Each structure stands twice: as C-alpha cells, then as structure tokens.
Amino acid sequence: MRVFLERPHQDVAYGELDIGGRRVRLVDFTHLPVAHKRLVFMPQWEFLDFLAEEADRLPNFILRMESEAIGLIRQGERVVGLRVKTRAGEDEIRAEGLVIAADGRDSRLRGQAGLPVRDLGAPMDVMWFALPVRPDEDQPLGHAVLGRVEQGQAMVMLHRGDYWQCALIIRKGAARSVRAEGLAAFRRRIARLAGRERIEQPASWDDVALLTVRVDRLERWHAPGLLFIGDAAHAMSPIGGVGINLAIQDAVAAANILHAPLSRGRLEERDLARVQQRRAFPTWATQKLQTTIQDRVIDPVLKGARPRVTWPIAWMQAWPWLQRLPARAIGLGFRPEHVESPRRDTGEEAPSA
C-alpha cells in the first residue's frame, strides 16, 4: 500500500451533491474498515505502471506493449491463444493453460466468443473534459467528489489536483445535438453547472471525449480455455466509478480459484464457472443499484424534472452515519476479495489484502 500511495494521486474523503443549489453529502469514506480510509483517484497510466512494475518481479511475467488482441485462436472447441496486431503486423500468442479476456467494454473478443449478452440499458451518455481548479476551490472541495444537478442536466466534478475532471451527463445519443449547438453554448452550459461566470475551456471539441454508456453482462463468462473478467464480462455504468473495483476483484477471485488447477495442469471449464459463480452476485447487485439510480434519478432529470432532495438524501443529512452505507458499496463492493493464492516466485502464501 505504501509503495502504491507514493505515486501521484488524490485522496477523496466525501462525495457531495449540489441539488438545485443545495449542497448535500451522500458518501463518507472516512469510516471504511481499511487502513487507508479514503478513496484514491490515480491517473490510469500511473496505475498501469504500478501493476507492470510489481508484476515484473515475477519470473514468468512478460508484457507486450502496443499489441492489440484482434482474435481468438482455437484448437477444436478450445481457445488456445490470441491473434494480436502490432506495429510489425499480425502475430500469435499461444496460451498453455488459459486466455483471460480483460479488453474492456468494447471487447472485440466478446463477439468472437459467441457468448450471449444481456443488455440492461442506459438512458445517458457522458462527455468528459477538464477545467482548471481556481484558488478558492482547492479547499474544502479538494477532498470531495462534487456532483451538480439542475433541471434537465447534471455534471460530476472529480478533483485531480490542479484540474477538475468533469463529466457532463447527457441524454443517450444526444452528443451530436450538443455539438451542433456550438462550443460557446457548451461552455455557457458548463459554466452555469460549475458555478462560474464564464470559462475558456474546453478549447476545442478535441478536448471533449464521449463515453457511450452501456450496462450489460455476459450470461456466461467462459468457454473452454477462455475466461472474461472486468468490463469485458460486465460493462458498468460510470455511476460510482466502481468498474475498476469490480475488475480487480474479478482478477483476485480468478487467481484464488484457478491457481491450483492451473498449477496441476488440469484446468477444466467447471473451474472457470466457479469464478463466475463467485462474482455473479456482486455484479448483479452493483448493476441493479446503478440501473435503479439511472431510471429513478438521472432519467427524470434529463427529461426535465425539477431536482429535489428526496427522503433518503434528507435522512443522510439528519443521520450522517447513513453516509457510510454507500461508502461501503463504492469503496469495498458487495463482495470484497482478498488475495489467497501463493506467490509464484517464493511459494509463500500472499498476505490478505
């Protein structure tokens, strides 16, 4: 943990929401039963570098950069490797025991595997961009995730040190019409939601990234020689920012369950099914919570309903300990996982994490 936290990051203690001009606190991470009682925001490249450096200590770890998985290699009904695209052209990577597909919500391997997908729907998309932090915003907002909800629109602002990472929530498929209104209109809209008189960012539409929101999951995460985890198995809504949490928990559960059959060279599909069985409930519960928020809160707001402080939110202000419940759901998840598989470099049992 200490080495991880030495990398650039921001600690988040609270999650707050501005509903029609009223500030309310919904999430309090400071009581989580963990050593570091904060949520950590870390740039993706820093996190991936951390994983690569830690994994590089293992004797059989190989990292291939700039290699995109474009297809499955089969031997009969069994997946035995991947076709990859590199700068030098196409190549093949063979797997001795198992191929794990963790290629995200836009997984190319999903369709090739032919596994059925259950689409749960999403009424929204998200436009991502950055705003600089003003001096008067550094405290106390630097310790909070801030959401703003007004009639017909909503935006989330994540404090990232010297800038806000902003997510404008729009109706599904509305990005083209938002762009058609022009960049000046977009800035005015953002300035109003950010509580500023005017802004000069984003400088161009190139600085605005579109996330097409999907909430779905594979009905079966596995095939002979192949296992899907993370967003490739279950695409999550950005609500709560929990996609990375579930992906890591999937990986830990897979390692715990599969290390013994892989070590014996006797991996069977029923072993892969155990991973899905282990992770099915937290996936269902998280997506159920996300779709409930989408359908009952976000969709009505985007359709023009006047935002209001509902009774659950009012209770959270009256009894702050209730803010710890969503903190556990976001910070720990519905089924936390702990590393139990032995370290391959020493043979020692890994400490619980």
RODO-2510 file (C-alpha; in nm, 4 decimals, decimal comma):
residues 353
     n   res          X          Y          Z
     1     m     0,0000     0,0000     0,0000
     2     r     0,2783     0,2463     0,0903
     3     v     0,4537     0,1982    -0,2464
     4     f     0,1244     0,2390    -0,4293
     5     l     0,0393     0,5631    -0,2489
     6     e     0,3793     0,7118    -0,3315
     7     r     0,2520     0,7592    -0,6861
     8     p     0,0599     1,0751    -0,7806
     9     h    -0,2979     1,0503    -0,6580
    10     q    -0,5779     1,2335    -0,4834
    11     d    -0,7496     1,1148    -0,1666
    12     v    -1,1271     1,1524    -0,1568
    13     a    -1,2982     1,1574     0,1807
    14     y    -1,6528     1,2555     0,0845
    15     g    -1,8974     1,2551    -0,2032
    16     e    -2,1238     1,5598    -0,2224
    17     l    -2,4061     1,6718    -0,4487
    18     d    -2,5429     2,0141    -0,5314
    19     i    -2,9154     1,9680    -0,5963
    20     g    -3,0738     2,2842    -0,7323
    21     g    -2,8349     2,4980    -0,5282
    22     r    -2,8468     2,2952    -0,2052
    23     r    -2,5272     2,1124    -0,1060
    24     v    -2,5786     1,7681     0,0471
    25     r    -2,3309     1,4976     0,1491
    26     l    -2,4102     1,1451     0,0327
    27     v    -2,0932     0,9444     0,0922
    28     d    -1,8439     0,9390     0,3805
    29     f    -1,5374     0,7204     0,3200
    30     t    -1,3630     0,8122     0,6461
    31     h    -1,5149     0,5212     0,8386
    32     l    -1,4302     0,2384     0,5992
    33     p    -1,2796    -0,0623     0,7842
    34     v    -0,9492    -0,0390     0,5955
    35     a    -0,6034     0,1053     0,6652
    36     h    -0,6363     0,3928     0,4148
    37     k    -0,9777     0,5442     0,4885
    38     r    -1,0060     0,7347     0,1653
    39     l    -1,0955     0,6670    -0,1930
    40     v    -0,7888     0,7001    -0,4177
    41     f    -0,8013     0,8668    -0,7582
    42     m    -0,4914     0,7858    -0,9621
    43     p    -0,4207     0,8539    -1,3305
    44     q    -0,4674     0,5373    -1,5313
    45     w    -0,1107     0,5405    -1,6657
    46     e     0,0280     0,5614    -1,3120
    47     f    -0,1838     0,2682    -1,2003
    48     l    -0,0863     0,0566    -1,5022
    49     d     0,2820     0,1396    -1,4496
    50     f     0,2477     0,0295    -1,0872
    51     l     0,0952    -0,3038    -1,1929
    52     a     0,3630    -0,3598    -1,4580
    53     e     0,6486    -0,2853    -1,2168
    54     e     0,5085    -0,5146    -0,9483
    55     a     0,4375    -0,7950    -1,1965
    56     d     0,7854    -0,7627    -1,3467
    57     r     0,9256    -0,9158    -1,0254
    58     l     0,7611    -1,2471    -1,1168
    59     p     0,9855    -1,4824    -1,3161
    60     n     0,7369    -1,5698    -1,5930
    61     f     0,5779    -1,2306    -1,6477
    62     i     0,6013    -1,0847    -1,9984
    63     l     0,4482    -0,7514    -2,1010
    64     r     0,3921    -0,6855    -2,4706
    65     m     0,3258    -0,3195    -2,5407
    66     e     0,1381    -0,1889    -2,8480
    67     s    -0,0185    -0,5302    -2,9054
    68     e    -0,3930    -0,5308    -2,9655
    69     a    -0,5935    -0,8515    -2,9308
    70     i    -0,7936    -0,8931    -3,2514
    71     g    -0,8976    -1,2581    -3,2489
    72     l    -0,9077    -1,5938    -3,0783
    73     i    -0,7055    -1,8983    -3,1778
    74     r    -0,8944    -2,2232    -3,1384
    75     q    -0,7972    -2,5851    -3,1398
    76     g    -1,1244    -2,7641    -3,1850
    77     e    -1,3668    -2,6110    -2,9332
    78     r    -1,0909    -2,4863    -2,7044
    79     v    -0,9333    -2,1393    -2,7106
    80     v    -0,5552    -2,1804    -2,7102
    81     g    -0,4300    -1,8293    -2,7833
    82     l    -0,4781    -1,4878    -2,9357
    83     r    -0,4168    -1,3166    -3,2648
    84     v    -0,2651    -0,9751    -3,1988
    85     k    -0,1956    -0,6669    -3,4082
    86     t     0,1393    -0,4960    -3,3582
    87     r     0,3351    -0,2282    -3,5389
    88     a     0,5180    -0,5027    -3,7236
    89     g     0,1927    -0,6686    -3,8348
    90     e    -0,0157    -0,9561    -3,7017
    91     d     0,1229    -1,2148    -3,4623
    92     e     0,0044    -1,5027    -3,2489
    93     i     0,0352    -1,5618    -2,8744
    94     r    -0,0237    -1,9158    -2,7569
    95     a    -0,1539    -1,9917    -2,4076
    96     e    -0,0534    -2,3045    -2,2201
    97     g    -0,3488    -2,3040    -1,9806
    98     l    -0,5915    -2,0151    -2,0122
    99     v    -0,6714    -1,6976    -2,2048
   100     i    -0,8234    -1,4230    -1,9882
   101     a    -1,0112    -1,1576    -2,1845
   102     a    -0,9956    -0,8274    -1,9978
   103     d    -1,0229    -0,5985    -2,3000
   104     g    -1,2931    -0,3717    -2,1644
   105     r    -1,6467    -0,2701    -2,2507
   106     d    -1,5598    -0,2575    -2,6209
   107     s    -1,4187    -0,6095    -2,6089
   108     r    -1,3549    -0,7426    -2,9563
   109     l    -1,3200    -1,0935    -2,8168
   110     r    -1,6747    -1,0984    -2,6802
   111     g    -1,8347    -1,1246    -3,0221
   112     q    -1,5806    -1,3792    -3,1429
   113     a    -1,6517    -1,5993    -2,8421
   114     g    -2,0198    -1,6061    -2,9338
   115     l    -2,1344    -1,5742    -2,5721
   116     p    -2,4832    -1,4302    -2,5065
   117     v    -2,5045    -1,0764    -2,3650
   118     r    -2,7824    -0,9322    -2,1503
   119     d    -2,8280    -0,5589    -2,2174
   120     l    -2,9707    -0,3728    -1,9158
   121     g    -2,9950    -0,0365    -2,0917
   122     a    -2,8737     0,3139    -2,0066
   123     p    -3,0605     0,6443    -2,0620
   124     m    -2,7450     0,8537    -2,0734
   125     d    -2,4049     0,9171    -2,2228
   126     v    -2,1170     1,1171    -2,0727
   127     m    -1,8980     1,3923    -2,2177
   128     w    -1,5587     1,4136    -2,0403
   129     f    -1,3373     1,7229    -2,0273
   130     a    -1,1147     1,9181    -1,7865
   131     l    -1,1480     2,2517    -1,6088
   132     p    -0,8644     2,4216    -1,4165
   133     v    -0,9067     2,4474    -1,0393
   134     r    -0,9495     2,8019    -0,9130
   135     p    -0,7613     2,9036    -0,5932
   136     d    -1,0847     2,9335    -0,3946
   137     e    -1,1850     2,5778    -0,4919
   138     d    -0,8816     2,3969    -0,3512
   139     q    -1,0326     2,3666    -0,0014
   140     p    -1,2559     2,2096     0,1087
   141     l    -1,3720     2,0769    -0,2279
   142     g    -1,0337     1,9150    -0,2858
   143     h    -1,1474     1,6373    -0,0555
   144     a    -1,4775     1,5666    -0,2255
   145     v    -1,6348     1,4321    -0,5392
   146     l    -1,8817     1,7003    -0,6373
   147     g    -2,1953     1,6465    -0,8438
   148     r    -2,4301     1,9212    -0,9628
   149     v    -2,7885     1,8506    -1,0633
   150     e    -3,0206     2,1054    -1,2223
   151     q    -3,3405     2,0772    -1,4189
   152     g    -3,2599     1,8909    -1,7397
   153     q    -2,8883     1,8402    -1,6767
   154     a    -2,6241     1,7080    -1,4410
   155     m    -2,2456     1,7138    -1,4108
   156     v    -1,9877     1,5421    -1,1909
   157     m    -1,6566     1,7087    -1,0995
   158     l    -1,3634     1,4990    -0,9773
   159     h    -1,0808     1,6903    -0,8104
   160     r    -0,7498     1,5865    -0,9716
   161     g    -0,5066     1,8281    -0,8082
   162     d    -0,4723     2,1253    -1,0442
   163     y    -0,7803     2,0487    -1,2534
   164     w    -1,1332     1,9144    -1,2314
   165     q    -1,2105     1,6067    -1,4375
   166     c    -1,5671     1,6808    -1,5430
   167     a    -1,8408     1,4526    -1,6713
   168     l    -2,1429     1,6181    -1,8300
   169     i    -2,4310     1,3713    -1,8253
   170     i    -2,6467     1,3946    -2,1387
   171     r    -2,9370     1,2008    -2,2842
   172     k    -2,8462     0,8818    -2,4693
   173     g    -2,7434     0,9682    -2,8239
   174     a    -2,7587     1,3465    -2,7681
   175     a    -2,3872     1,4180    -2,8224
   176     r    -2,4368     1,5196    -3,1852
   177     s    -2,7038     1,7750    -3,0978
   178     v    -2,4911     1,9129    -2,8130
   179     r    -2,2020     1,9645    -3,0535
   180     a    -2,4362     2,1191    -3,3125
   181     e    -2,5252     2,3944    -3,0618
   182     g    -2,1636     2,5063    -3,0774
   183     l    -1,8683     2,5256    -2,8404
   184     a    -1,9730     2,8640    -2,6989
   185     a    -2,3112     2,7259    -2,5918
   186     f    -2,1382     2,4235    -2,4416
   187     r    -1,9068     2,6491    -2,2374
   188     r    -2,2009     2,8543    -2,1100
   189     r    -2,3756     2,5362    -2,0030
   190     i    -2,0664     2,4116    -1,8209
   191     a    -2,0001     2,7475    -1,6572
   192     r    -2,3521     2,7510    -1,5121
   193     l    -2,3162     2,3986    -1,3737
   194     a    -1,9670     2,4737    -1,2365
   195     g    -2,0878     2,7907    -1,0679
   196     r    -1,8651     3,0223    -1,2730
   197     e    -1,9449     3,3378    -1,4653
   198     r    -1,7560     3,2211    -1,7736
   199     i    -1,4956     2,9666    -1,8793
   200     e    -1,2481     2,9402    -2,1664
   201     q    -1,2312     2,5608    -2,1632
   202     p    -1,2578     2,3292    -2,3386
   203     a    -1,0548     2,4995    -2,6101
   204     s    -1,1996     2,2767    -2,8854
   205     w    -1,4172     1,9706    -2,9296
   206     d    -1,0936     1,7700    -2,9453
   207     d    -1,0719     1,8271    -2,5685
   208     v    -1,4100     1,6597    -2,5109
   209     a    -1,4284     1,2805    -2,5048
   210     l    -1,7558     1,0911    -2,5399
   211     l    -1,8269     0,7847    -2,3276
   212     t    -2,1157     0,5843    -2,4685
   213     v    -2,2651     0,4369    -2,1535
   214     r    -2,3644     0,0722    -2,1551
   215     v    -2,4764    -0,1535    -1,8749
   216     d    -2,4685    -0,5190    -1,9727
   217     r    -2,3216    -0,8530    -1,8761
   218     l    -2,2389    -1,1841    -2,0325
   219     e    -2,4797    -1,4587    -1,9341
   220     r    -2,1818    -1,6944    -1,9424
   221     w    -1,8315    -1,5589    -1,8782
   222     h    -1,6381    -1,8575    -2,0041
   223     a    -1,5735    -2,1071    -2,2806
   224     p    -1,3163    -2,3885    -2,2924
   225     g    -0,9780    -2,2210    -2,2378
   226     l    -1,1280    -1,8699    -2,2129
   227     l    -1,2474    -1,6503    -1,9246
   228     f    -1,3884    -1,2965    -1,9381
   229     i    -1,3462    -1,0582    -1,6421
   230     g    -1,3972    -0,6877    -1,5722
   231     d    -1,5896    -0,4723    -1,8187
   232     a    -1,5407    -0,7384    -2,0850
   233     a    -1,7675    -0,9623    -1,8736
   234     h    -1,9923    -0,6898    -1,7323
   235     a    -1,9929    -0,3326    -1,8626
   236     m    -2,0702    -0,0957    -1,5762
   237     s    -2,2279     0,2476    -1,5705
   238     p    -1,9882     0,5248    -1,4610
   239     i    -2,2164     0,5805    -1,1582
   240     g    -1,9975     0,5442    -0,8502
   241     g    -1,6834     0,4851    -1,0580
   242     v    -1,6817     0,1217    -0,9441
   243     g    -1,5901    -0,0503    -1,2713
   244     i    -1,2206    -0,0694    -1,1805
   245     n    -1,3090    -0,2053    -0,8350
   246     l    -1,5083    -0,4938    -0,9772
   247     a    -1,2441    -0,5670    -1,2402
   248     i    -0,9710    -0,6001    -0,9759
   249     q    -1,1968    -0,8124    -0,7564
   250     d    -1,2721    -1,0385    -1,0545
   251     a    -0,8979    -1,0822    -1,1108
   252     v    -0,8312    -1,1635    -0,7445
   253     a    -1,1172    -1,4152    -0,7348
   254     a    -0,9900    -1,5769    -1,0555
   255     a    -0,6383    -1,6073    -0,9115
   256     n    -0,7675    -1,7571    -0,5867
   257     i    -0,9858    -2,0134    -0,7601
   258     l    -0,7702    -2,1046    -1,0593
   259     h    -0,4136    -2,1121    -0,9257
   260     a    -0,4426    -2,4729    -0,8023
   261     p    -0,5897    -2,6309    -1,1203
   262     l    -0,3511    -2,4267    -1,3371
   263     s    -0,0539    -2,5431    -1,1284
   264     r    -0,1652    -2,9045    -1,1716
   265     g    -0,2219    -2,8569    -1,5431
   266     r    -0,5807    -2,9757    -1,5055
   267     l    -0,7892    -2,6686    -1,5670
   268     e    -1,1467    -2,7521    -1,6633
   269     e    -1,4362    -2,5325    -1,7661
   270     r    -1,6143    -2,6031    -1,4389
   271     d    -1,3246    -2,4220    -1,2680
   272     l    -1,3973    -2,1165    -1,4819
   273     a    -1,7640    -2,1458    -1,3926
   274     r    -1,6677    -2,1180    -1,0251
   275     v    -1,5185    -1,7746    -1,0928
   276     q    -1,8450    -1,6544    -1,2449
   277     q    -2,0436    -1,8069    -0,9592
   278     r    -1,8234    -1,6239    -0,7100
   279     r    -1,8594    -1,2881    -0,8838
   280     a    -2,2202    -1,3145    -1,0091
   281     f    -2,3877    -1,1636    -0,7025
   282     p    -2,1677    -0,8515    -0,6660
   283     t    -2,2032    -0,7913    -1,0402
   284     w    -2,5822    -0,8222    -1,0252
   285     a    -2,6125    -0,6118    -0,7080
   286     t    -2,3901    -0,3322    -0,8415
   287     q    -2,5684    -0,3157    -1,1755
   288     k    -2,9066    -0,3275    -1,0013
   289     l    -2,8073    -0,0282    -0,7904
   290     q    -2,6753     0,1580    -1,0948
   291     t    -2,9821     0,0955    -1,3103
   292     t    -3,2110     0,1974    -1,0229
   293     i    -3,0277     0,5319    -0,9936
   294     q    -3,0345     0,5710    -1,3722
   295     d    -3,4064     0,5025    -1,4025
   296     r    -3,5337     0,6830    -1,0922
   297     v    -3,2961     0,9779    -1,0656
   298     i    -3,0937     1,0514    -1,3784
   299     d    -3,3539     0,9757    -1,6457
   300     p    -3,6242     1,2012    -1,4929
   301     v    -3,3720     1,4858    -1,4507
   302     l    -3,2560     1,4579    -1,8116
   303     k    -3,6209     1,4635    -1,9199
   304     g    -3,6701     1,7955    -1,7414
   305     a    -3,7937     1,7009    -1,3954
   306     r    -3,7092     1,9532    -1,1250
   307     p    -3,4377     1,8044    -0,8991
   308     r    -3,5293     1,7732    -0,5346
   309     v    -3,3825     1,6414    -0,2130
   310     t    -3,5600     1,3085    -0,1684
   311     w    -3,6278     1,1491     0,1691
   312     p    -3,3266     0,9119     0,1590
   313     i    -3,0961     1,2085     0,0955
   314     a    -3,2660     1,4107     0,3688
   315     w    -3,2169     1,1217     0,6113
   316     m    -2,8461     1,1143     0,5251
   317     q    -2,8183     1,4795     0,6305
   318     a    -3,0090     1,4182     0,9538
   319     w    -2,8208     1,0975     1,0399
   320     p    -2,4700     1,1240     0,8847
   321     w    -2,3843     0,7633     0,9737
   322     l    -2,6120     0,6614     0,6840
   323     q    -2,3483     0,8082     0,4505
   324     r    -2,1259     0,5138     0,5409
   325     l    -2,3563     0,2667     0,3611
   326     p    -2,2970     0,3937     0,0049
   327     a    -1,9298     0,4376     0,1005
   328     r    -1,9037     0,0637     0,1639
   329     a    -2,0835    -0,0176    -0,1614
   330     i    -1,8457     0,2066    -0,3575
   331     g    -1,5229     0,1544    -0,1639
   332     l    -1,5470    -0,2164    -0,0803
   333     g    -1,8219    -0,3523    -0,3029
   334     f    -2,0832    -0,6136    -0,2275
   335     r    -1,8267    -0,8947    -0,2036
   336     p    -1,4705    -0,7833    -0,1260
   337     e    -1,1947    -1,0195    -0,2347
   338     h    -0,8674    -1,0983    -0,0550
   339     v    -0,5544    -1,2449    -0,2129
   340     e    -0,5202    -1,6100    -0,1113
   341     s    -0,3159    -1,7609    -0,3939
   342     p     0,0557    -1,8247    -0,3209
   343     r     0,3309    -1,6102    -0,4687
   344     r     0,4816    -1,7977    -0,7618
   345     d     0,8290    -1,6522    -0,7052
   346     t     0,8635    -1,7729    -0,3443
   347     g     0,5885    -2,0269    -0,2901
   348     e     0,4815    -1,8351     0,0184
   349     e     0,1197    -1,7541     0,0900
   350     a     0,0375    -1,3984    -0,0036
   351     p    -0,0828    -1,1767     0,2792
   352     s    -0,4505    -1,0970     0,2915
   353     a    -0,5228    -0,7647     0,1188
***
